[in-house]
């Protein structure tokens, strides 16, 4: 069961979104974030929302899977709604109901409610778009690779970009191994009478100490052996290293970038001129 | 000149205390294209020897000459890499050798480090995967493979660097019987393809496949010769806590009981014949 875990939220597939160059996807995701923040009127926000909900369709990702990434947001959204419902009313707003006691003033206004809803939608759209463009349709390794290549110019000012990317890759590689090991150690301790599941927080935390110490020791051992194996395979960091997979931008990549840039431009213009209720 | 020449090699992990030497005045030569099995129980110094040959550990005293290069005199990175490209190593734990989260990316790791052209890397990855019979797993994640499969990927990763010699440092020790058999037959195929093989093990049956068996005990060579020569010395092996392969042990027990039998068994059918001639069908 523990062997079946997938790394990150990657959902393998061959859709258009999967095939776009990972570097381009990072750029497109950035444009998307700017777009979401530029959509300051209700109409533009609605347009961006529709666009965002099209993304899982393009990426052929089941809607249920996508909803899982939004679900954890419910608390943030709830808090936001409450805050804006009570504190969002300004002078001149259409007040629906209000209550005042000394300096405590609670008021529901049409504008306040609209603002709360719009901001919640904005958060959902932000998370949904970036997770569909990046996490769901790009493998973690492609992402690490893309970050390395995008940040390559920083090498000139001695930022160890390659080393960071290698660290991410190795961390991803060792997550399943360490999970398996944790499982083994916990079973071993449990078979000798360790109890991880009852008692108060302090007691349960203490029960985990005999798990973490062997896990830590074995991680160091893994690191040592992996380092030796890497040295035997002539690893010396990024210097003189070639890559099997060359990333090259295709016409599709440029087209997707141009389209996103165009949409961003349209949203900015529309938010400025086309009217509609400005919630910000 | 031999492919690897080891002369009067000594090594102590604690350099000041020479009573605790792991390797003691050891000399050994390995010919090009040979299949040598290094036998010895834990702590006999066999893994240390492998690490000294590939320049992972520094040579303290003595000399190792690998393909004409004096390993102790290597100073530059380039020379060290040339040595490690020539002499690849496969270790015990397959998980600690795989770097990438995709099989083909992992096999590309070595050639990438050597600065090989992308097209050539692709070719090598395919060839190596085919050689270890894992071509259809090219895009799998290593953590979903079995131990034996992972070890074959690790071997493919070394093969992609086109080595002249591969040292297997207890490469079968952590595998199940099926994985062990797969890796052993792969090692034999690698040897037949002309690559020098040094197989460090404490499994006697695996040593039978070698051209030459070298038994190391307390950092010294204890016995050396063909498998039939080494394993005929059952009493000597017992004296250092090792055992001969089970069938040879059987013959040894028969001999001790007063039967006249050969001292070494090369295989099951061979031993069956001997037992049949003694006791009838």
Interface residues (C-beta under 8 A of the other chain):
Chain A: X3 X7 X139 X140 X141 X169 X170 X172 X173 X176 X177 X222 X225 X226 X228 X229 X230 X231 X232 X233 X234 X235 X236 X240 X241 X242 X243 X244 X245 X246
Chain B: X51 X54 X56 X77 X81 X84 X85 X88 X89 X91 X93 X95 X96 X97 X98 X99 X100 X101 X102 X104 X105 X108 X109 X110 X111 X112 X113 X114 X115 X116 X117 X118 X121 X122 X125 X141 X142 X143 X144 X154 X157 X158 X161
